[in-house]
Amino acid sequence: MPSNPVSISSAEASRTSARDESLAIRIIARSFYKELRSSGYTPKHVLALSTELIELITLDLRKADAL
């Protein structure tokens, strides 16, 4: 089995993974926003959608905390 010339610790891998995930989320959010705007939704519509999503997530988190 060939050795890996670049060795990183699990902490470094975790930070890299978290950065990659954060970047992916930002890209998805920007793409979603652009898609909504190009489909005719106004910034107020997007804000209303965002508010509703936050409410749904909050409810999920409360349910999870209650368990």
N, C-alpha and C positions, 0 to 999 in steps of 0.2 A: 504494500500500500504506500503510495507516495506521500511524503511529508508535506505539510502545508508551510510554505516559507513565511507566511504572515500569520502570526498568532495573536489573537485578541482575547482579552478576558471576558468572562460572562457579563460583567458590569458594563464593559465597553459595548458589547453586542446588544445589551439591553438598551443603552442610551441611543445607539444607532437605530435600533428597531423603533424606539419611541419617537425619534426624530422623523423617521420614514413614515410612521403612522400619522404623525401630526401634519406632515406635508401632504400626505394623501387626503386627509380630511379637509385641509384648506383647498386643495384642488377640486375635490368633489363639491364643496360649498360654493366655490366660485363658478363652477360649471353649472350647478343647479340654479344659481342666481341668474347667470347669463341666459340660460334656457327659459326661465320664467319671464325675464324682461323681454326676450325676443318673441315670446308668445303673447305679449301684450299686457302682462301684469305690471301694475304700477309699483313703485317702491312701497306705497301704503299697503297694497295687497301682499307683497312679500313680507312686510313687517307683521301683518295680521297672521300670515301663515307661520312665521317664526314664533310668534307669541303662542299660537295654538300648539306647536310642536313642544315648546318649553313646558306648557301646561301638561301635556301628555307624559312627558318625561318625568316631570315632578310627581305626577300621580303614580307612575311606575316605581319611582324611588321610594315613595312613602309606603307603597304596598310591600316592597322588598324589606324595608326597615321594620315593618310590622310583623314580619315572619320570624 
